[in-house]
């Protein structure tokens, strides 16, 4: 991820230099509202841990790592505002569905010991906790430099949010959000049809929950730190 961020910063610097050398380009070919359909391939990395209280009979701090790759389809809308003949500010948003899931399995010793008396035989085999991440929405701004009448190069920074689902006797986590960084190209035809290619990543805030006391003690905690890297191709139309 650090390498990609370095590349993005380098591209942005080259874009600033290139603005002074592309006086022949026409930013009006890229300006205005647009709509597109996006096909993305993304890899989601979830690094997590589970800590079991010593009062439960055992003490555990398990590290879990999950990598998941998926192909998803989404939509994108935006508006490109020209700033001079060779530069634009692109503001937009995108949405795509897909999910990644992380499972923890633990044996809560204190609760398991009480299970037969409570008639809860399921507790004898432990309790599961799962995190599910899906429904990603992103809002972004993308400084763009025009390379020719039909092609442009941009860097993107945005805020991405996702829904969090949990299963198990645990608390509900807060909203998931993160910062997205990306680089991409955009090619526009005379008809207004355009093609965008993009590569980037999103670094999300951490997820943290704890047991609510019914089958998982309140002193037990579970956490995960998700990161998403992706590549996308968008086919759309500029109005």
C-alpha positions as CSV (number, residue, x, y, z in Angstrom):
1,X,0.0,0.0,0.0
2,X,2.8,2.4,0.8
3,X,4.3,1.8,-2.7
4,X,1.0,2.7,-4.3
5,X,0.7,5.8,-2.2
6,X,4.2,6.9,-3.3
7,X,3.3,6.3,-6.9
8,X,0.1,8.4,-6.5
9,X,2.1,11.3,-5.0
10,X,4.6,11.1,-7.8
11,X,1.9,11.1,-10.5
12,X,0.3,14.1,-8.9
13,X,3.6,16.0,-9.0
14,X,4.1,15.1,-12.6
15,X,0.5,16.3,-13.3
16,X,1.3,19.7,-11.8
17,X,4.4,20.0,-14.0
18,X,2.5,18.8,-17.1
19,X,-0.2,21.5,-16.7
20,X,2.3,24.1,-18.0
21,X,3.2,22.0,-21.1
22,X,-0.3,21.0,-22.4
23,X,-1.5,24.4,-23.5
24,X,-2.9,22.8,-26.7
25,X,-5.2,20.5,-24.8
26,X,-8.9,21.3,-24.5
27,X,-10.5,20.5,-21.1
28,X,-14.0,21.3,-22.4
29,X,-14.0,17.8,-24.0
30,X,-14.0,16.3,-20.5
31,X,-16.2,18.9,-18.7
32,X,-19.7,18.4,-17.5
33,X,-21.8,15.8,-15.7
34,X,-21.3,12.1,-16.4
35,X,-22.6,8.6,-15.5
36,X,-20.9,5.3,-15.7
37,X,-21.1,1.6,-14.9
38,X,-18.0,0.2,-13.2
39,X,-16.6,-3.3,-13.1
40,X,-14.1,-3.8,-10.3
41,X,-11.8,-6.4,-9.0
42,X,-10.9,-5.9,-5.4
43,X,-8.9,-7.6,-2.7
44,X,-9.9,-7.1,0.9
45,X,-7.5,-7.9,3.7
46,X,-8.8,-8.3,7.2
47,X,-6.3,-8.6,10.0
48,X,-8.0,-9.3,13.3
49,X,-7.6,-10.5,16.9
50,X,-9.7,-12.1,19.6
51,X,-8.9,-11.7,23.3
52,X,-10.6,-14.0,25.9
53,X,-10.6,-12.9,29.5
54,X,-8.7,-15.0,32.1
55,X,-12.0,-15.1,34.1
56,X,-13.4,-17.3,31.5
57,X,-11.0,-20.1,32.5
58,X,-8.4,-19.5,29.7
59,X,-6.6,-16.5,28.3
60,X,-6.3,-16.3,24.5
61,X,-5.2,-13.6,22.1
62,X,-5.7,-15.1,18.7
63,X,-4.6,-13.3,15.5
64,X,-6.6,-13.9,12.4
65,X,-5.9,-12.9,8.8
66,X,-8.2,-13.2,5.8
67,X,-7.7,-12.2,2.2
68,X,-10.6,-12.2,-0.2
69,X,-10.8,-11.3,-3.9
70,X,-14.1,-10.5,-5.6
71,X,-15.4,-9.1,-8.9
72,X,-18.2,-6.6,-8.4
73,X,-20.2,-4.1,-10.5
74,X,-21.2,-0.6,-9.4
75,X,-22.3,2.8,-10.7
76,X,-20.5,6.1,-10.7
77,X,-21.8,9.7,-11.2
78,X,-19.9,13.0,-11.2
79,X,-19.2,16.4,-12.6
80,X,-15.9,17.5,-14.1
81,X,-15.3,21.3,-13.7
82,X,-12.7,22.8,-16.1
83,X,-10.0,25.0,-14.5
84,X,-8.2,26.5,-17.5
85,X,-7.5,24.7,-20.8
86,X,-5.6,21.7,-19.4
87,X,-6.9,21.1,-15.9
88,X,-10.2,19.9,-14.3
89,X,-11.5,19.2,-10.9
90,X,-13.7,16.1,-10.9
91,X,-16.2,15.6,-8.1
92,X,-18.3,12.5,-7.8
93,X,-19.5,9.4,-6.0
94,X,-19.6,5.7,-6.6
95,X,-21.4,2.6,-5.2
96,X,-20.7,-1.1,-5.5
97,X,-21.8,-4.2,-3.6
98,X,-19.8,-7.2,-2.5
99,X,-18.7,-8.5,0.9
100,X,-15.8,-9.9,2.9
101,X,-16.4,-11.9,6.0
102,X,-14.1,-12.8,9.0
103,X,-15.0,-15.6,11.5
104,X,-13.8,-16.1,15.0
105,X,-14.4,-19.3,16.9
106,X,-13.8,-19.4,20.7
107,X,-14.5,-21.6,23.7
108,X,-15.6,-19.4,26.5
109,X,-14.7,-21.6,29.5
110,X,-16.9,-20.1,32.2
111,X,-20.0,-20.0,30.0
112,X,-19.3,-23.6,28.7
113,X,-19.1,-24.9,32.2
114,X,-22.6,-23.5,33.0
115,X,-24.1,-24.7,29.7
116,X,-25.6,-28.0,30.9
117,X,-27.2,-26.5,33.9
118,X,-28.8,-23.8,31.6
119,X,-29.8,-26.4,29.1
120,X,-27.7,-24.7,26.4
121,X,-25.8,-27.7,24.9
122,X,-24.7,-25.5,21.9
123,X,-22.3,-23.7,24.2
124,X,-20.3,-26.9,24.7
125,X,-18.8,-26.4,21.2
126,X,-18.1,-22.7,21.6
127,X,-19.5,-19.6,20.2
128,X,-18.8,-17.9,16.8
129,X,-18.4,-14.2,16.1
130,X,-18.4,-12.9,12.5
131,X,-17.7,-9.5,10.9
132,X,-19.2,-8.8,7.4
133,X,-18.3,-5.8,5.3
134,X,-20.5,-4.8,2.3
135,X,-22.3,-2.0,0.4
136,X,-19.4,0.3,-0.3
137,X,-20.1,4.0,-1.1
138,X,-17.4,6.5,-2.0
139,X,-17.3,10.3,-2.4
140,X,-14.3,11.7,-4.1
141,X,-12.4,14.6,-5.7
142,X,-10.0,14.0,-8.5
143,X,-7.7,16.7,-9.9
144,X,-7.3,15.9,-13.6
145,X,-4.7,17.0,-16.2
146,X,-5.7,16.9,-19.9
147,X,-3.0,15.1,-22.0
148,X,-4.8,15.5,-25.3
149,X,-8.2,16.2,-26.8
150,X,-9.3,12.6,-25.9
151,X,-7.2,11.5,-22.9
152,X,-6.5,12.7,-19.4
153,X,-4.8,11.5,-16.2
154,X,-6.1,12.0,-12.6
155,X,-5.4,11.3,-9.0
156,X,-8.3,10.7,-6.6
157,X,-8.8,11.1,-2.9
158,X,-12.1,10.3,-1.3
159,X,-14.1,9.1,1.7
160,X,-15.4,5.6,1.5
161,X,-18.0,4.1,3.8
162,X,-19.3,0.6,4.2
163,X,-21.9,-1.3,6.1
164,X,-20.8,-3.5,9.0
165,X,-22.7,-6.6,10.1
166,X,-21.9,-8.8,13.1
167,X,-23.2,-12.1,14.3
168,X,-22.8,-13.5,17.8
169,X,-23.5,-12.3,21.3
170,X,-21.4,-9.1,20.8
171,X,-22.0,-5.4,20.7
172,X,-22.8,-3.5,17.5
173,X,-19.7,-1.7,16.1
174,X,-19.6,1.9,14.8
175,X,-19.7,2.9,11.2
176,X,-16.9,1.8,8.9
177,X,-15.1,4.6,7.0
178,X,-11.7,5.1,5.4
179,X,-9.7,7.2,3.0
180,X,-9.3,6.2,-0.6
181,X,-6.3,7.0,-2.8
182,X,-6.2,6.2,-6.5
183,X,-4.7,7.0,-9.9
184,X,-6.4,6.6,-13.3
185,X,-6.9,7.6,-16.9
186,X,-9.9,8.7,-18.8
187,X,-10.5,8.6,-22.5
188,X,-13.4,10.4,-24.1
189,X,-14.8,9.8,-27.6
190,X,-16.5,12.5,-29.7
191,X,-19.9,10.8,-29.0
192,X,-19.4,11.5,-25.3
193,X,-18.8,7.9,-24.4
194,X,-15.7,7.5,-22.1
195,X,-13.6,4.8,-20.6
196,X,-11.8,5.1,-17.2
197,X,-9.2,2.8,-15.8
198,X,-8.2,3.1,-12.2
199,X,-6.1,1.5,-9.4
200,X,-6.3,2.4,-5.8
201,X,-6.8,1.4,-2.2
202,X,-8.8,2.2,0.9
203,X,-7.5,2.1,4.5
204,X,-10.4,1.8,6.9
205,X,-10.7,2.6,10.6
206,X,-10.7,-0.5,12.9
207,X,-13.7,-2.5,14.0
208,X,-14.0,-3.4,17.6
209,X,-16.7,-5.2,19.6
210,X,-17.1,-7.0,22.9
211,X,-19.3,-9.7,24.4
212,X,-22.7,-8.7,25.8
213,X,-22.8,-11.2,28.5
214,X,-25.3,-13.8,27.4
215,X,-23.1,-16.4,25.8
216,X,-19.9,-14.4,25.4
217,X,-18.6,-12.5,28.4
218,X,-18.3,-8.7,28.3
219,X,-14.6,-9.0,29.0
220,X,-14.1,-10.8,25.7
221,X,-13.2,-8.6,22.7
222,X,-12.9,-8.9,19.0
223,X,-11.3,-6.5,16.5
224,X,-10.4,-6.3,12.8
225,X,-8.5,-3.8,10.6
226,X,-9.7,-3.9,6.9
227,X,-7.8,-2.7,3.9
228,X,-9.1,-2.8,0.3
229,X,-7.0,-2.6,-2.9
230,X,-8.8,-2.5,-6.2
231,X,-8.6,-2.1,-9.9
232,X,-11.6,-0.8,-11.9
233,X,-12.8,-0.1,-15.4
234,X,-15.7,2.3,-16.0
235,X,-17.7,2.7,-19.2
236,X,-19.9,5.8,-19.2
237,X,-21.3,8.8,-21.0
238,X,-20.5,12.5,-20.6
239,X,-23.6,14.7,-21.1
